[in-house]
């Protein structure tokens, strides 16, 4: 048998001509070129003073032990100073890579300015060159639109004629009918007609009171899908509800139920999953401790109700219906959110008030013996501070006053326009990109 073995071959290779290397400053360490260009030396990108570090913040621990301080603002200042020194060293490395010539470029316009380093390195009499508008259709339309608003009368007329010519020849962006903010509202009809009933939940009453626009946008599909926190909250509710039919369940048994269902609740892995489980177990411990100290008798969990007020049909379910020692009903709503509301806000909480009205209006699917209610309370177990639940009680409801308020809210919910209200939850709002009073949602034609 014969075997062919490939041998090395020596062939002529083409000579490499002049080339340009594009690389980071770190990659350029130890190398040298005759000509080096530092492109895009803009403020915010060089120096880049944005805080950065490891996931667990180990560098912040080092700073705390090194400087003996724990104030967040002081630590941020120290970190920023360190970053500035690192960025200056990188600049010196970049400048020293050239043996003959260095070219530094920067751009100056409304949203971007040259770096402080550029100003230090550039000569005092430097002249910026005006860049020409790019030769594209969108750029031409944008320039004409700008001219039509800020130029002289003759230029305004010229811009208007040019835009009309472009629109006539099929350029949609030149037609004012297609400009954002020009077209009128597609409809002026109310969300709900005068003769229609509006079905609302107690939580939506609270949401609408907080911000009418947010409520409308979320009802129209702007709400995020259920997060792990929401799924976790639902699981805590389900486990807590089992104390109704199994009042002798111990905390260990409840925790075992939580652990058994955990793979369905949290899809995370590793230490994140362990942390979330410990947080959930703490919620359960807080609730169980409150449950043992509660003197009322638990008579119902997840009780469904429905009642009418004007054009509103209020429906939902209540976490716990209890009976006081005086024989009156008491409502409890379990909350797994991290931030408890104030005692003052609890007194006017529309969700709790509507739960109490469900008793007064005999709206429960499983009928109660009478309609006397002695108040309600929110039980917060998601707060990271402390080991006990934080109750927020509400006095017995003024049925007439609250009914009038809900009827008024229902009328506003049925309207054709909705008011945006700045509140404490704006920062985490899922629909702020559509909110006209937030920078993220402000119209592009608003000043």
GUMAR-14019 format. One record per residue (C-alpha): residue number from 1; residue in one letter; chain; x, y, z. Coordinates in steps of 0.25 Angstrom, whole numbers, plus 5000, padded with zeros to 4 digits. Layout:
# residues N
NUM; a; A; X; Y; Z
...
***
This chain:
# residues 447
1; x; A; 5000; 5000; 5000
2; x; A; 5005; 5014; 4997
3; x; A; 5002; 5026; 5005
4; x; A; 5003; 5040; 5001
5; x; A; 5008; 5050; 5011
6; x; A; 5006; 5065; 5009
7; x; A; 5019; 5072; 5010
8; x; A; 5021; 5087; 5013
9; x; A; 5022; 5096; 5001
10; x; A; 5029; 5109; 5000
11; x; A; 5021; 5118; 4991
12; x; A; 5023; 5133; 4988
13; x; A; 5014; 5142; 4996
14; x; A; 5010; 5156; 4992
15; x; A; 5016; 5167; 4999
16; x; A; 5007; 5175; 5009
17; x; A; 5005; 5189; 5006
18; x; A; 5002; 5200; 5015
19; x; A; 4991; 5196; 5025
20; x; A; 4983; 5203; 5036
21; x; A; 4981; 5196; 5050
22; x; A; 4969; 5199; 5057
23; x; A; 4970; 5195; 5072
24; x; A; 4967; 5199; 5086
25; x; A; 4977; 5207; 5095
26; x; A; 4979; 5194; 5103
27; x; A; 4983; 5186; 5091
28; x; A; 4993; 5197; 5086
29; x; A; 5001; 5196; 5099
30; x; A; 5016; 5193; 5095
31; x; A; 5014; 5196; 5080
32; x; A; 5018; 5208; 5072
33; x; A; 5014; 5215; 5059
34; x; A; 5018; 5227; 5051
35; x; A; 5004; 5232; 5050
36; x; A; 4993; 5230; 5061
37; x; A; 4979; 5235; 5060
38; x; A; 4970; 5237; 5072
39; x; A; 4956; 5238; 5066
40; x; A; 4944; 5243; 5073
41; x; A; 4950; 5249; 5086
42; x; A; 4936; 5253; 5092
43; x; A; 4932; 5257; 5106
44; x; A; 4926; 5245; 5112
45; x; A; 4933; 5234; 5104
46; x; A; 4947; 5239; 5107
47; x; A; 4948; 5241; 5119
48; x; A; 4938; 5231; 5122
49; x; A; 4935; 5233; 5136
50; x; A; 4923; 5224; 5137
51; x; A; 4923; 5215; 5149
52; x; A; 4927; 5201; 5146
53; x; A; 4931; 5189; 5154
54; x; A; 4928; 5174; 5157
55; x; A; 4914; 5169; 5159
56; x; A; 4916; 5168; 5175
57; x; A; 4923; 5181; 5176
58; x; A; 4935; 5176; 5182
59; x; A; 4943; 5188; 5178
60; x; A; 4934; 5196; 5186
61; x; A; 4937; 5188; 5199
62; x; A; 4952; 5190; 5196
63; x; A; 4949; 5206; 5196
64; x; A; 4941; 5205; 5209
65; x; A; 4953; 5198; 5216
66; x; A; 4964; 5206; 5209
67; x; A; 4957; 5220; 5213
68; x; A; 4949; 5216; 5225
69; x; A; 4936; 5222; 5220
70; x; A; 4923; 5217; 5216
71; x; A; 4916; 5229; 5211
72; x; A; 4911; 5226; 5197
73; x; A; 4913; 5240; 5191
74; x; A; 4927; 5240; 5197
75; x; A; 4930; 5227; 5191
76; x; A; 4925; 5231; 5177
77; x; A; 4934; 5243; 5178
78; x; A; 4946; 5234; 5181
79; x; A; 4942; 5225; 5170
80; x; A; 4940; 5236; 5160
81; x; A; 4954; 5242; 5163
82; x; A; 4960; 5228; 5161
83; x; A; 4954; 5226; 5148
84; x; A; 4959; 5240; 5143
85; x; A; 4973; 5236; 5147
86; x; A; 4971; 5223; 5139
87; x; A; 4966; 5230; 5127
88; x; A; 4977; 5240; 5127
89; x; A; 4987; 5229; 5127
90; x; A; 4981; 5223; 5115
91; x; A; 4981; 5236; 5108
92; x; A; 4996; 5237; 5111
93; x; A; 4998; 5222; 5106
94; x; A; 4990; 5226; 5093
95; x; A; 4998; 5239; 5090
96; x; A; 5012; 5232; 5092
97; x; A; 5009; 5221; 5082
98; x; A; 5012; 5231; 5071
99; x; A; 5027; 5234; 5067
100; x; A; 5024; 5245; 5057
101; x; A; 5009; 5250; 5057
102; x; A; 4996; 5249; 5064
103; x; A; 4982; 5253; 5059
104; x; A; 4971; 5256; 5069
105; x; A; 4957; 5258; 5064
106; x; A; 4944; 5262; 5071
107; x; A; 4930; 5267; 5067
108; x; A; 4923; 5279; 5073
109; x; A; 4908; 5280; 5072
110; x; A; 4895; 5281; 5081
111; x; A; 4896; 5267; 5087
112; x; A; 4911; 5265; 5087
113; x; A; 4923; 5273; 5091
114; x; A; 4938; 5270; 5090
115; x; A; 4945; 5264; 5102
116; x; A; 4952; 5272; 5112
117; x; A; 4965; 5265; 5107
118; x; A; 4963; 5270; 5093
119; x; A; 4962; 5284; 5098
120; x; A; 4975; 5283; 5106
121; x; A; 4982; 5277; 5094
122; x; A; 4977; 5286; 5083
123; x; A; 4983; 5299; 5080
124; x; A; 4976; 5312; 5085
125; x; A; 4973; 5317; 5071
126; x; A; 4967; 5304; 5066
127; x; A; 4956; 5305; 5055
128; x; A; 4945; 5295; 5054
129; x; A; 4940; 5292; 5040
130; x; A; 4926; 5292; 5037
131; x; A; 4921; 5278; 5032
132; x; A; 4912; 5278; 5020
133; x; A; 4898; 5271; 5020
134; x; A; 4898; 5257; 5016
135; x; A; 4893; 5255; 5002
136; x; A; 4881; 5246; 5006
137; x; A; 4866; 5248; 5005
138; x; A; 4863; 5248; 5020
139; x; A; 4874; 5258; 5022
140; x; A; 4868; 5267; 5011
141; x; A; 4854; 5267; 5017
142; x; A; 4859; 5270; 5031
143; x; A; 4867; 5282; 5026
144; x; A; 4855; 5287; 5018
145; x; A; 4846; 5285; 5030
146; x; A; 4856; 5293; 5039
147; x; A; 4857; 5304; 5029
148; x; A; 4842; 5305; 5028
149; x; A; 4841; 5308; 5043
150; x; A; 4854; 5317; 5046
151; x; A; 4858; 5324; 5033
152; x; A; 4854; 5337; 5026
153; x; A; 4841; 5339; 5019
154; x; A; 4847; 5336; 5005
155; x; A; 4854; 5323; 5010
156; x; A; 4841; 5319; 5017
157; x; A; 4834; 5320; 5004
158; x; A; 4845; 5313; 4997
159; x; A; 4845; 5301; 5007
160; x; A; 4830; 5300; 5006
161; x; A; 4830; 5299; 4991
162; x; A; 4841; 5289; 4991
163; x; A; 4834; 5280; 5002
164; x; A; 4821; 5281; 4993
165; x; A; 4829; 5276; 4981
166; x; A; 4835; 5265; 4988
167; x; A; 4822; 5260; 4994
168; x; A; 4815; 5261; 4980
169; x; A; 4826; 5252; 4975
170; x; A; 4824; 5241; 4985
171; x; A; 4833; 5245; 4997
172; x; A; 4824; 5242; 5009
173; x; A; 4833; 5249; 5019
174; x; A; 4831; 5262; 5012
175; x; A; 4816; 5262; 5013
176; x; A; 4811; 5269; 5026
177; x; A; 4800; 5259; 5027
178; x; A; 4811; 5249; 5031
179; x; A; 4818; 5257; 5041
180; x; A; 4817; 5253; 5056
181; x; A; 4808; 5262; 5064
182; x; A; 4801; 5268; 5052
183; x; A; 4790; 5258; 5050
184; x; A; 4778; 5260; 5059
185; x; A; 4773; 5249; 5069
186; x; A; 4768; 5237; 5061
187; x; A; 4755; 5237; 5069
188; x; A; 4748; 5246; 5079
189; x; A; 4739; 5235; 5084
190; x; A; 4739; 5231; 5099
191; x; A; 4745; 5218; 5103
192; x; A; 4731; 5213; 5108
193; x; A; 4718; 5219; 5102
194; x; A; 4707; 5225; 5112
195; x; A; 4699; 5212; 5112
196; x; A; 4710; 5202; 5114
197; x; A; 4714; 5196; 5127
198; x; A; 4729; 5197; 5131
199; x; A; 4735; 5185; 5139
200; x; A; 4746; 5189; 5148
201; x; A; 4755; 5183; 5159
202; x; A; 4758; 5189; 5172
203; x; A; 4773; 5189; 5168
204; x; A; 4769; 5197; 5156
205; x; A; 4762; 5208; 5165
206; x; A; 4775; 5210; 5172
207; x; A; 4783; 5210; 5159
208; x; A; 4773; 5220; 5153
209; x; A; 4774; 5229; 5165
210; x; A; 4789; 5229; 5164
211; x; A; 4790; 5232; 5149
212; x; A; 4778; 5232; 5139
213; x; A; 4787; 5231; 5127
214; x; A; 4795; 5219; 5133
215; x; A; 4782; 5212; 5136
216; x; A; 4777; 5214; 5121
217; x; A; 4790; 5210; 5115
218; x; A; 4792; 5197; 5123
219; x; A; 4777; 5193; 5120
220; x; A; 4780; 5195; 5105
221; x; A; 4792; 5185; 5106
222; x; A; 4803; 5193; 5111
223; x; A; 4805; 5185; 5124
224; x; A; 4817; 5176; 5125
225; x; A; 4816; 5161; 5126
226; x; A; 4816; 5155; 5140
227; x; A; 4830; 5156; 5146
228; x; A; 4836; 5146; 5155
229; x; A; 4832; 5155; 5167
230; x; A; 4817; 5155; 5162
231; x; A; 4818; 5140; 5161
232; x; A; 4824; 5139; 5174
233; x; A; 4813; 5147; 5181
234; x; A; 4803; 5138; 5175
235; x; A; 4810; 5126; 5180
236; x; A; 4810; 5132; 5194
237; x; A; 4795; 5135; 5194
238; x; A; 4792; 5121; 5190
239; x; A; 4800; 5115; 5201
240; x; A; 4795; 5125; 5211
241; x; A; 4781; 5122; 5207
242; x; A; 4783; 5107; 5211
243; x; A; 4782; 5111; 5226
244; x; A; 4767; 5112; 5224
245; x; A; 4764; 5097; 5221
246; x; A; 4777; 5093; 5229
247; x; A; 4778; 5102; 5241
248; x; A; 4788; 5093; 5248
249; x; A; 4799; 5094; 5237
250; x; A; 4812; 5098; 5243
251; x; A; 4822; 5108; 5238
252; x; A; 4831; 5096; 5234
253; x; A; 4820; 5090; 5226
254; x; A; 4817; 5103; 5219
255; x; A; 4831; 5104; 5215
256; x; A; 4832; 5090; 5210
257; x; A; 4820; 5094; 5200
258; x; A; 4828; 5106; 5196
259; x; A; 4840; 5098; 5193
260; x; A; 4833; 5087; 5186
261; x; A; 4827; 5098; 5176
262; x; A; 4839; 5106; 5175
263; x; A; 4844; 5101; 5162
264; x; A; 4831; 5106; 5156
265; x; A; 4832; 5120; 5162
266; x; A; 4847; 5124; 5159
267; x; A; 4854; 5120; 5146
268; x; A; 4867; 5126; 5151
269; x; A; 4879; 5117; 5154
270; x; A; 4890; 5117; 5165
271; x; A; 4892; 5127; 5176
272; x; A; 4881; 5136; 5170
273; x; A; 4871; 5125; 5171
274; x; A; 4875; 5122; 5186
275; x; A; 4874; 5137; 5189
276; x; A; 4860; 5138; 5183
277; x; A; 4856; 5126; 5191
278; x; A; 4861; 5131; 5204
279; x; A; 4854; 5144; 5202
280; x; A; 4841; 5136; 5199
281; x; A; 4843; 5128; 5211
282; x; A; 4844; 5141; 5219
283; x; A; 4831; 5146; 5214
284; x; A; 4824; 5133; 5218
285; x; A; 4830; 5134; 5232
286; x; A; 4825; 5148; 5234
287; x; A; 4811; 5144; 5229
288; x; A; 4811; 5132; 5238
289; x; A; 4816; 5140; 5250
290; x; A; 4805; 5150; 5248
291; x; A; 4794; 5139; 5246
292; x; A; 4797; 5133; 5259
293; x; A; 4796; 5146; 5266
294; x; A; 4783; 5150; 5259
295; x; A; 4771; 5149; 5268
296; x; A; 4760; 5149; 5258
297; x; A; 4754; 5136; 5252
298; x; A; 4757; 5133; 5238
299; x; A; 4744; 5129; 5230
300; x; A; 4748; 5131; 5216
301; x; A; 4760; 5132; 5206
302; x; A; 4760; 5137; 5192
303; x; A; 4745; 5140; 5193
304; x; A; 4739; 5145; 5180
305; x; A; 4730; 5157; 5179
306; x; A; 4722; 5166; 5170
307; x; A; 4714; 5178; 5172
308; x; A; 4708; 5190; 5163
309; x; A; 4710; 5205; 5166
310; x; A; 4705; 5214; 5155
311; x; A; 4711; 5209; 5142
312; x; A; 4722; 5201; 5149
313; x; A; 4722; 5187; 5152
314; x; A; 4732; 5185; 5163
315; x; A; 4738; 5170; 5163
316; x; A; 4749; 5163; 5169
317; x; A; 4754; 5154; 5180
318; x; A; 4758; 5156; 5195
319; x; A; 4770; 5149; 5201
320; x; A; 4764; 5147; 5215
321; x; A; 4750; 5150; 5221
322; x; A; 4750; 5149; 5236
323; x; A; 4740; 5150; 5247
324; x; A; 4744; 5159; 5259
325; x; A; 4740; 5156; 5274
326; x; A; 4728; 5166; 5272
327; x; A; 4723; 5157; 5261
328; x; A; 4726; 5167; 5250
329; x; A; 4734; 5164; 5237
330; x; A; 4748; 5169; 5235
331; x; A; 4756; 5169; 5222
332; x; A; 4770; 5166; 5220
333; x; A; 4779; 5168; 5207
334; x; A; 4793; 5161; 5207
335; x; A; 4803; 5169; 5200
336; x; A; 4817; 5164; 5195
337; x; A; 4822; 5177; 5190
338; x; A; 4835; 5182; 5196
339; x; A; 4830; 5196; 5200
340; x; A; 4819; 5197; 5210
341; x; A; 4810; 5210; 5208
342; x; A; 4808; 5220; 5219
343; x; A; 4797; 5218; 5230
344; x; A; 4791; 5231; 5224
345; x; A; 4790; 5225; 5210
346; x; A; 4784; 5212; 5215
347; x; A; 4772; 5220; 5221
348; x; A; 4768; 5225; 5207
349; x; A; 4773; 5212; 5199
350; x; A; 4762; 5210; 5189
351; x; A; 4765; 5195; 5188
352; x; A; 4762; 5193; 5202
353; x; A; 4750; 5202; 5202
354; x; A; 4744; 5194; 5190
355; x; A; 4746; 5181; 5198
356; x; A; 4738; 5187; 5210
357; x; A; 4727; 5191; 5200
358; x; A; 4726; 5177; 5195
359; x; A; 4722; 5173; 5209
360; x; A; 4712; 5185; 5211
361; x; A; 4706; 5182; 5197
362; x; A; 4705; 5167; 5199
363; x; A; 4713; 5165; 5187
364; x; A; 4719; 5152; 5191
365; x; A; 4717; 5139; 5183
366; x; A; 4717; 5131; 5196
367; x; A; 4707; 5140; 5203
368; x; A; 4710; 5145; 5217
369; x; A; 4700; 5145; 5229
370; x; A; 4700; 5160; 5230
371; x; A; 4706; 5173; 5224
372; x; A; 4713; 5179; 5236
373; x; A; 4728; 5182; 5233
374; x; A; 4738; 5186; 5244
375; x; A; 4749; 5191; 5235
376; x; A; 4761; 5185; 5227
377; x; A; 4776; 5184; 5226
378; x; A; 4787; 5182; 5217
379; x; A; 4798; 5172; 5222
380; x; A; 4812; 5175; 5216
381; x; A; 4822; 5164; 5216
382; x; A; 4831; 5167; 5205
383; x; A; 4839; 5178; 5212
384; x; A; 4854; 5174; 5214
385; x; A; 4855; 5181; 5227
386; x; A; 4851; 5174; 5240
387; x; A; 4845; 5160; 5243
388; x; A; 4831; 5164; 5245
389; x; A; 4819; 5167; 5235
390; x; A; 4815; 5182; 5234
391; x; A; 4800; 5183; 5235
392; x; A; 4793; 5196; 5230
393; x; A; 4779; 5197; 5236
394; x; A; 4767; 5204; 5230
395; x; A; 4755; 5209; 5238
396; x; A; 4741; 5204; 5235
397; x; A; 4737; 5210; 5221
398; x; A; 4727; 5222; 5219
399; x; A; 4719; 5214; 5209
400; x; A; 4711; 5226; 5203
401; x; A; 4724; 5235; 5201
402; x; A; 4732; 5224; 5195
403; x; A; 4721; 5219; 5186
404; x; A; 4720; 5233; 5181
405; x; A; 4735; 5233; 5178
406; x; A; 4735; 5220; 5171
407; x; A; 4723; 5225; 5162
408; x; A; 4731; 5237; 5159
409; x; A; 4744; 5229; 5156
410; x; A; 4736; 5220; 5146
411; x; A; 4731; 5232; 5139
412; x; A; 4745; 5237; 5137
413; x; A; 4749; 5223; 5133
414; x; A; 4739; 5223; 5122
415; x; A; 4744; 5237; 5116
416; x; A; 4751; 5240; 5103
417; x; A; 4763; 5247; 5110
418; x; A; 4772; 5243; 5122
419; x; A; 4781; 5251; 5131
420; x; A; 4795; 5248; 5134
421; x; A; 4799; 5250; 5149
422; x; A; 4813; 5250; 5154
423; x; A; 4815; 5241; 5166
424; x; A; 4825; 5233; 5174
425; x; A; 4823; 5221; 5164
426; x; A; 4827; 5229; 5151
427; x; A; 4841; 5223; 5152
428; x; A; 4837; 5209; 5151
429; x; A; 4825; 5211; 5141
430; x; A; 4824; 5202; 5130
431; x; A; 4818; 5211; 5121
432; x; A; 4825; 5224; 5123
433; x; A; 4831; 5224; 5109
434; x; A; 4816; 5228; 5105
435; x; A; 4814; 5238; 5116
436; x; A; 4815; 5253; 5111
437; x; A; 4820; 5258; 5124
438; x; A; 4832; 5249; 5124
439; x; A; 4844; 5252; 5116
440; x; A; 4844; 5238; 5110
441; x; A; 4830; 5240; 5105
442; x; A; 4829; 5255; 5102
443; x; A; 4825; 5258; 5087
444; x; A; 4836; 5261; 5078
445; x; A; 4829; 5274; 5074
446; x; A; 4828; 5279; 5088
447; x; A; 4837; 5290; 5093
***
